[in-house]
Amino acid sequence: MRLLKKICKILGCILGGIFGVEIILYLMAPIYSFPEPQPFQGDLFLNPYQNLDSAHWRKANFHFHTRAWGGLTSGRHNTHQAFYDTYHQLGYDAPQISNYQSIDHFYQDSAFFVPTYEHGFGIRKKHQMLIGAKKVLWFDYSLFQNLNHKQHILNLLRPKSDIVAIAHPDWEGGYSPEHMKYLSNYDLIEVLDNNWRSVPQWDAALSSGHPAYILSDDDAHDIADPYQIHRCLTYIHSPSLEGKNLVKALRAGQAFGAEIYMLDGETFEQKIIHSKEIPRLNSVRMTGDTLCVSVSQKAFKISFIGQDGKIRKNIYLNDQACYAFKPWDTYIRTEITFIVNYAYPKVGQGTKFYLNPVFRYMGKIPENTLRAAYDPVRTWSFRIIGGSSLIFALMMIWITKRINKLKKPENAV
């Protein structure tokens, strides 16, 4: 019984220490002033796909988990070799591993290798993907995160990686569309994930003038499950397969996301066959104020989507479509839905492409740099008031314990 009490006491001290550290981290968190959103504007149009050669689309995935940390994390049954063998059979040019808080160096001598990891160890899945990562950041707000906490994490990650991407923002409401209006200092949004679709968050960021480009991944944890593999992927335009060129193209928006159609009960063998039948994006061109898109086969629907995620125009049963920017259009992005069965085009819609936006600008290419400004007055006011309240609460607990101890009758001899 005494041993059990001792163990409980030790565990209580450990948990109390962890909780105490967490409180200090939250008390020290900076507070920012966030400017009101400013949509894209200007008489020029930035098209990341202008004059690209359709022969140079590279198939990539940046979100997959293998065994790490002694098998403590999800993905423990996936070997590195099984991962690469499976994805290469499916025609991937640049499959990357992104374990939690760990940069995996398997296949680091390959030209396509890009050091990648998933940051975040909080309880509410507010994660980030670091592509071209230089160092793991061992800091997070693990209990909850408000807008200030999220911006602080992005700021800390920025110098440690070539690309900072917000991972599966819709998961458990990790990043609401409202927050995406104000957050800055990142490059990509993982809009497509095998488990989640975060299109409203993407449109919220774009509508607020943040030049955020798409990332699309399987985020798979079981290499043996066909329903997790080859479901969402990123096509990157790069004549070279070198990792640095893939990163450069992603940052420039020369990529698009694909949601791959899967038949019920589809096996890996069928997946390999179907992976060779995916349509191609031929061209995305701007002529004056008109955006024209062309694909390799007839699509069920080509949608042009603008400010606040509103559909501006739909074109059905065609392999090309055009849209002329209106004065009120700040950006236009394109979604292309293909057909599984041409005999019944209204049923069985298949693979879907999500293109990066063409947006207005004034000559200087906009970057998603930090917009929020550190507010020292509010920050230190919060720290002083919060710290004083904490000290007062601890003192009251100590005084109460002392009073209760003095009130106890002395034990009889």
Secondary structure by P-SEA (a helix, b strand, c coil): caaaaaaaaaaaaaaaaaaaaaaaaaaabbbbbbcccccccccbbbbcccccccccbbbbbcbbbccccccccccccccaaaaaaaaaaacccbbbbbccccccccccccccccbbbbbbbccccbbbbbccccccccccccccccaaaaaaaaaaacccccbbbbccccccccccccccccccccccccccccccccaaaaaaaaaaccbbbbbbcccccccccccccccbbbbbbcccccaaaaaaaaaacccccccccccccccaaaaaaaaaaccccccccccccbbbbbccccccbbbbbcccccccccccccccbbbbbcccccbbbbbbbbbcccccccccccbbbbbbbbcccccccccccccccccaaaaaaaaaaaaaaaaaaaaaaaaaaaaaaaacccccc
